[in-house]
Amino acid sequence: MSRRNTKRRSKSASGKPAWMWFVLGNAVGGFAVFLLLQFGVAGNGKGAAGDRAPATKPKAQAPSEPRFDFYTMLKENEVSVPPPKVAKPAIRGESSSNKQGAADKVKAQVYILQAASFREAAEAERLRAQLTLANLDVKVESASDSRGTWHRVLVGPFDNRSRMAKARQVLAEHRLMPLVLKRPAN
């Protein structure tokens, strides 16, 4: 017989197999749990049945009233919200006279996207040419301030947000993060 086979057949140090220790440990643990449940954890001498007997007797108590009256509290704290000051958008079925009246009340606004701003006019013109090839309405606007002259590349104007969103998507494809500007319509 080789050494390998003799090592496998050898038993633990005390001469008993490992599965026997496992079964013995489970039996001792189970007995300990049984005793704890039978006599209680505190060891006050009462059995488990003695502990439960007073709990099963119904106690006659007056029905307690709720501590909070939720619905009346909400009514007391109600806040009225004033109607919005902005005119509602025109509905397609409205007459043209109603549309004209609504347009007079609210100044029409257009959306313009500022694609970029440059100090050099040549860079602004180069970007304008790229965006024009992408089928966008682009113009370059120059503005001066205390830091010098800036050339802003503007896309638009857009009269509704959906057209502006499409143009914004095209600018994102060109890796530009445009600023949204609102201006009164001319």
BELHUMO-V851482 format. One record per pair of residues at least 24 apart in sequence whose C-alpha atoms are under 10 Angstrom apart, sorted by the first residue. I is the first residue (numbers start at 0). J is the second residue. Records with the same first field share a line. If there is no record, write none. Layout:
BEGIN
I->J / J
END
This chain:
BEGIN
106->182 / 183 / 184
107->158 / 182 / 183 / 184 / 185
108->156 / 157 / 158 / 159 / 180 / 181 / 182 / 183 / 184 / 185
109->155 / 156 / 157 / 158 / 159 / 160 / 163 / 180 / 181 / 182 / 183 / 184 / 185
110->154 / 155 / 156 / 157 / 158 / 159 / 160 / 162 / 163 / 179 / 180 / 181 / 182 / 183 / 184
111->137 / 153 / 154 / 155 / 156 / 157 / 158 / 163 / 177 / 178 / 179 / 180 / 181 / 182
112->137 / 152 / 153 / 154 / 155 / 156 / 157 / 163 / 164 / 166 / 167 / 170 / 176 / 177 / 178 / 179 / 180 / 181
113->137 / 138 / 139 / 151 / 152 / 153 / 154 / 155 / 167 / 175 / 176 / 177 / 178 / 179 / 180
114->151 / 152 / 153 / 154 / 167 / 170 / 171 / 173 / 174 / 175 / 176 / 177 / 178 / 179
115->139 / 150 / 151 / 152 / 153 / 154 / 175 / 176 / 177 / 178
116->140 / 141 / 142 / 149 / 150 / 151 / 152 / 153
117->141 / 148 / 149 / 150 / 151 / 152
118->146 / 147 / 148 / 149 / 150 / 151
119->148 / 149 / 150
120->148 / 149 / 150 / 151
121->150
122->150 / 152
123->149 / 150 / 151 / 152 / 153
124->150 / 151 / 152
126->152
127->151 / 152 / 153 / 154
129->173
130->154 / 169 / 170 / 173
133->166 / 169 / 170 / 173
134->166 / 169
135->166 / 169 / 170
136->166
152->177
153->177 / 178 / 179 / 180
154->179
156->180 / 181 / 182 / 184
157->181 / 184
158->184
END
